């Protein structure tokens, strides 16, 4: 009984205190309501101290400018000394421009004349690529029914006949002169092995432009030499972009970087784009384009292994020598 009286008294005092709090205008919340609100309210996040940034790696300090944060590689058009600068006249239709892998095709004799011991031949169309633009001449044969075949030893654009592709040959001059007077049909055959090699050599030189650019070197194009006996691309060194230290060890580092970059680009097997810009045949590898009248691979994967052999600095030029496997 005493215990019950104490409980009743406590409850009465609590009710009086609650009434007093409500009377003076203080907000009052029941314990049950407080517990319900606590269970539904989102937890206040605890702020974490920002993680300390790791110190930059040594490799990052030596990274090429083009790969650094905030630098975007923009499309670039190059104009080497021996690039195609304008629309080329074509009295002889040049089929090799449309198909690198066209190794045999028919043509019609247009003219035959002699130049010393050479039998010179003009055709209405040809698959033979003339020497020029840093690329060697195709070689092969020209044949016709009832005639001894001609061995094509050298091909070039004729200096005195605009737009004419001149084929220098070995063979029977008199017989082929008579055939030309009759406008005989002939069959042209290009040495396939050499054509494929020359296309790879030339394309490798263009892809090297991409590698140089991607590594941050903003060298201006000089000239390309895409012959099997020591191909190279020569550049004019500028004060812009990444600079190459004169230290021989620095050259070794860049040679390795170029080899690695070429391997990466070849592994992508990117399609080689051939278009016409303002009437000029333009060949583009990745984001670097150039006016060009040469034969090229269809995609970079056809190049196989390309090795950068050395860098040769002379005055304000840098020669990058390379080789195919």
Secondary structure per residue as TSV (DSSP state, phi and psi in degrees):
chain	resnum	aa	ss	phi	psi
A	1	X	-	360.0	-42.7
A	2	X	H	-61.8	-40.0
A	3	X	H	-63.6	-41.9
A	4	X	H	-64.1	-38.8
A	5	X	H	-65.6	-38.7
A	6	X	H	-64.3	-40.5
A	7	X	H	-64.6	-44.5
A	8	X	H	-63.5	-39.1
A	9	X	H	-65.1	-40.2
A	10	X	H	-65.0	-40.4
A	11	X	H	-66.9	-36.9
A	12	X	H	-65.4	-43.7
A	13	X	H	-62.8	-38.7
A	14	X	H	-63.5	-40.0
A	15	X	H	-65.4	-38.1
A	16	X	H	-65.9	-42.9
A	17	X	H	-63.2	-39.7
A	18	X	H	-64.5	-42.2
A	19	X	H	-62.5	-39.2
A	20	X	H	-64.3	-41.3
A	21	X	H	-64.8	-41.0
A	22	X	H	-66.4	-35.7
A	23	X	H	-64.6	-38.7
A	24	X	T	-86.4	1.3
A	25	X	T	88.9	12.6
A	26	X	-	-80.7	140.7
A	27	X	-	-68.4	137.0
A	28	X	-	-130.2	133.0
A	29	X	-	-126.4	136.6
A	30	X	-	-72.4	158.1
A	31	X	H	-62.3	-39.9
A	32	X	H	-62.9	-41.6
A	33	X	H	-67.1	-38.0
A	34	X	H	-63.3	-40.9
A	35	X	H	-64.8	-39.6
A	36	X	H	-64.3	-44.2
A	37	X	H	-63.7	-39.3
A	38	X	H	-63.5	-36.1
A	39	X	H	-74.6	-22.6
A	40	X	H	-102.0	-17.5
A	41	X	S	-72.9	139.9
A	42	X	-	-66.2	146.2
A	43	X	-	-70.7	140.0
A	44	X	-	-74.1	120.4
A	45	X	-	-64.7	146.7
A	46	X	-	-97.5	119.9
A	47	X	-	-66.0	133.9
A	48	X	-	-102.3	144.9
A	49	X	-	-69.0	136.5
A	50	X	-	-59.8	140.4
A	51	X	-	-67.8	140.3
A	52	X	-	-69.0	134.2
A	53	X	-	-73.0	134.6
A	54	X	-	-68.6	150.2
A	55	X	-	-64.2	145.0
A	56	X	-	-61.1	140.4
A	57	X	-	-71.8	157.1
A	58	X	H	-61.6	-33.8
A	59	X	H	-64.7	-34.3
A	60	X	H	-65.2	-33.6
A	61	X	H	-66.2	-28.4
A	62	X	T	-98.2	7.5
A	63	X	-	-63.9	143.9
A	64	X	-	-63.6	151.8
A	65	X	G	-59.4	-37.9
A	66	X	G	-67.1	-20.8
A	67	X	G	-97.6	-4.5
A	68	X	S	-74.3	156.9
A	69	X	T	-61.7	133.6
A	70	X	T	91.3	-6.3
A	71	X	-	-103.3	119.7
A	72	X	-	-108.4	130.3
A	73	X	-	-78.2	113.0
A	74	X	-	-93.3	153.8
A	75	X	-	-56.0	141.9
A	76	X	E	-136.8	134.6
A	77	X	E	-103.6	129.4
A	78	X	E	-106.3	149.9
A	79	X	-	-133.9	76.5
A	80	X	-	-62.6	165.5
A	81	X	T	-57.3	-41.0
A	82	X	T	-102.5	26.7
A	83	X	S	-81.7	161.8
A	84	X	-	-73.5	116.1
A	85	X	-	-96.9	-20.2
A	86	X	S	-154.7	171.5
A	87	X	-	-57.1	131.4
A	88	X	-	-93.3	134.0
A	89	X	-	-66.6	141.6
A	90	X	-	-134.6	85.8
A	91	X	S	-75.3	-39.5
A	92	X	S	-90.8	123.5
A	93	X	E	-69.6	126.5
A	94	X	E	-100.9	91.3
A	95	X	G	-68.6	-25.6
A	96	X	G	-65.0	-20.4
A	97	X	G	-70.0	-25.4
A	98	X	T	-95.7	-20.8
A	99	X	-	-154.4	105.6
A	100	X	T	-61.6	-30.6
A	101	X	T	-100.3	23.3
A	102	X	-	-92.1	100.5
A	103	X	-	-99.1	-13.3
A	104	X	E	-145.8	133.9
A	105	X	E	-162.3	154.5
A	106	X	E	-83.1	157.9
A	107	X	E	-156.7	171.7
A	108	X	E	-119.1	134.8
A	109	X	E	-66.3	131.3
A	110	X	E	-107.4	-37.9
A	111	X	E	-164.2	150.8
A	112	X	E	-138.6	131.5
A	113	X	E	-147.0	170.8
A	114	X	E	-109.7	150.5
A	115	X	E	-139.0	91.8
A	116	X	T	66.8	-121.9
A	117	X	T	-92.6	0.9
A	118	X	E	-87.3	141.3
A	119	X	E	-98.5	112.6
A	120	X	E	-98.3	132.8
A	121	X	E	-125.9	133.7
A	122	X	E	-113.0	133.8
A	123	X	E	-118.2	161.8
A	124	X	S	-72.0	-26.6
A	125	X	E	-154.6	156.5
A	126	X	E	-147.7	151.1
A	127	X	-	-103.2	-1.7
A	128	X	-	-82.5	124.0
A	129	X	-	-82.0	125.1
A	130	X	-	-76.5	151.0
A	131	X	S	-64.4	136.5
A	132	X	B	157.4	159.7
A	133	X	T	66.9	22.6
A	134	X	T	86.0	2.8
A	135	X	B	-110.7	140.0
A	136	X	-	-68.2	163.4
A	137	X	-	-75.4	145.1
A	138	X	-	-70.1	158.2
A	139	X	-	-132.6	165.0
A	140	X	E	163.8	-142.8
A	141	X	E	-139.2	155.6
A	142	X	E	-124.7	127.2
A	143	X	E	-134.0	161.4
A	144	X	-	-155.2	153.3
A	145	X	T	-60.0	131.2
A	146	X	T	79.1	6.4
A	147	X	S	-123.8	145.8
A	148	X	-	-67.7	135.8
A	149	X	-	-64.2	153.3
A	150	X	E	-100.3	137.4
A	151	X	E	-94.2	116.5
A	152	X	E	-83.2	113.3
A	153	X	E	-102.4	-22.1
A	154	X	E	-160.8	143.5
A	155	X	E	-133.4	135.8
A	156	X	E	-153.2	161.5
A	157	X	E	-72.8	129.3
A	158	X	-	-67.3	129.7
A	159	X	S	-73.9	-24.1
A	160	X	S	-105.2	-10.1
A	161	X	S	-123.4	102.1
A	162	X	T	-60.8	130.8
A	163	X	T	78.7	3.6
A	164	X	-	-97.0	129.6
A	165	X	E	-89.2	120.6
A	166	X	E	-98.9	127.6
A	167	X	E	-106.5	113.6
A	168	X	E	-87.7	125.0
A	169	X	E	-131.6	167.6
A	170	X	E	-114.5	131.0
A	171	X	S	165.1	-166.5
A	172	X	-	-84.0	101.6
A	173	X	H	-61.2	-49.0
A	174	X	H	-60.8	-46.2
A	175	X	H	-63.0	-39.9
A	176	X	H	-77.9	-25.5
A	177	X	H	-65.6	-43.4
A	178	X	H	-63.0	-40.5
A	179	X	H	-64.5	-37.4
A	180	X	H	-66.0	-36.4
A	181	X	H	-63.7	-27.3
A	182	X	T	-93.6	0.5
A	183	X	T	53.7	51.4
A	184	X	-	-69.0	151.2
A	185	X	E	-82.2	139.6
A	186	X	E	-131.0	168.2
A	187	X	E	-120.7	125.1
A	188	X	E	-98.7	134.2
A	189	X	E	-129.2	122.1
A	190	X	E	-92.0	143.5
A	191	X	-	-63.8	106.3
A	192	X	H	-63.0	-42.9
A	193	X	H	-60.9	-44.0
A	194	X	H	-71.1	-38.4
A	195	X	H	-59.5	-45.7
A	196	X	H	-62.2	-41.6
A	197	X	H	-63.6	-46.6
A	198	X	H	-64.0	-37.5
A	199	X	H	-65.7	-41.3
A	200	X	H	-65.9	-43.2
A	201	X	H	-60.9	-45.1
A	202	X	H	-66.8	-44.2
A	203	X	H	-65.0	-36.9
A	204	X	H	-61.6	-37.0
A	205	X	H	-63.8	-39.9
A	206	X	H	-67.2	-40.8
A	207	X	H	-67.5	-28.8
A	208	X	H	-63.1	-34.5
A	209	X	H	-58.0	-40.6
A	210	X	H	-65.7	-44.9
A	211	X	H	-61.5	-45.0
A	212	X	H	-60.1	-45.8
A	213	X	H	-63.9	-43.6
A	214	X	H	-64.7	-27.6
A	215	X	T	-83.9	2.3
A	216	X	T	95.4	2.5
A	217	X	B	-85.7	120.8
A	218	X	-	-101.1	49.7
A	219	X	-	-74.3	144.7
A	220	X	E	-83.1	143.7
A	221	X	E	-67.6	138.0
A	222	X	E	-106.1	-85.4
A	223	X	E	-150.0	160.6
A	224	X	E	-119.2	143.8
A	225	X	E	-126.8	105.6
A	226	X	-	-111.0	45.8
A	227	X	-	-98.7	155.3
A	228	X	T	-68.9	-20.0
A	229	X	T	-87.6	29.6
A	230	X	S	128.3	61.6
A	231	X	-	-66.9	148.7
A	232	X	E	-158.5	164.0
A	233	X	E	-125.0	131.4
A	234	X	E	-109.3	136.0
A	235	X	E	-123.9	155.9
A	236	X	E	-97.2	119.8
A	237	X	-	-74.6	134.6
A	238	X	-	-116.5	171.6
A	239	X	S	-88.1	5.4
A	240	X	S	-97.1	158.7
A	241	X	B	69.2	-159.6
A	242	X	-	-68.2	141.3
A	243	X	-	-110.8	145.4
A	244	X	-	-99.4	122.8
A	245	X	-	-66.8	146.4
A	246	X	S	-74.6	-11.7
A	247	X	S	-60.5	128.1
A	248	X	H	-53.7	-34.5
A	249	X	H	-66.3	-33.0
A	250	X	H	-65.4	-37.9
A	251	X	H	-63.4	-41.2
A	252	X	H	-61.4	-39.6
A	253	X	H	-63.3	-45.2
A	254	X	H	-67.6	-37.9
A	255	X	H	-59.3	-43.7
A	256	X	H	-65.3	-42.1
A	257	X	H	-60.6	-42.1
A	258	X	H	-64.9	-41.4
A	259	X	H	-61.9	-44.5
A	260	X	H	-64.8	-41.7
A	261	X	H	-66.3	-40.9
A	262	X	H	-62.4	-41.5
A	263	X	H	-61.5	-41.8
A	264	X	H	-63.2	-47.0
A	265	X	H	-65.9	-40.0
A	266	X	H	-66.1	-39.1
A	267	X	H	-63.6	-24.3
A	268	X	H	-73.6	-20.3
A	269	X	T	51.1	45.3
A	270	X	-	-70.2	140.9
A	271	X	B	-68.9	139.5
A	272	X	-	-86.3	122.8
A	273	X	E	-94.6	125.4
A	274	X	E	-118.6	117.4
A	275	X	E	-135.9	-179.4
A	276	X	E	-120.1	127.0
A	277	X	E	-119.2	114.3
A	278	X	T	54.7	39.0
A	279	X	T	82.7	-2.3
A	280	X	E	-101.8	129.1
A	281	X	E	-66.3	123.1
A	282	X	E	-122.2	131.7
A	283	X	E	-113.3	129.8
A	284	X	E	-122.2	128.8
A	285	X	E	-112.4	119.2
A	286	X	T	54.5	-120.0
A	287	X	T	-106.8	16.0
A	288	X	E	-119.0	121.7
A	289	X	E	-118.2	163.1
A	290	X	E	-160.7	139.7
A	291	X	E	-66.2	125.8
A	292	X	-	-153.4	139.0
A	293	X	-	-112.1	20.6
A	294	X	S	-93.9	175.6
A	295	X	-	-93.7	143.2
A	296	X	-	-139.1	162.2
A	297	X	-	-70.6	164.8
A	298	X	S	-80.9	-34.6
A	299	X	B	-148.3	159.4
A	300	X	G	-65.0	-21.7
A	301	X	G	-63.4	-20.4
A	302	X	G	-74.8	-10.5
A	303	X	G	-72.3	-28.3
A	304	X	-	73.5	-150.1
A	305	X	-	-85.3	130.8
A	306	X	E	-122.7	127.8
A	307	X	E	-116.2	130.6
A	308	X	E	-83.0	120.7
A	309	X	E	-88.4	-43.7
A	310	X	E	-163.4	161.9
A	311	X	E	-116.2	126.2
A	312	X	E	-120.2	113.3
A	313	X	E	-94.0	132.8
A	314	X	E	-146.7	114.6
A	315	X	T	54.7	-116.4
A	316	X	T	-105.1	20.4
A	317	X	E	-116.5	157.1
A	318	X	E	-132.4	117.7
A	319	X	E	-98.6	124.9
A	320	X	E	-107.1	107.7
A	321	X	E	-92.1	141.6
A	322	X	E	-140.9	171.2
A	323	X	E	-151.0	151.9
A	324	X	E	-95.7	149.5
A	325	X	-	-73.2	360.0
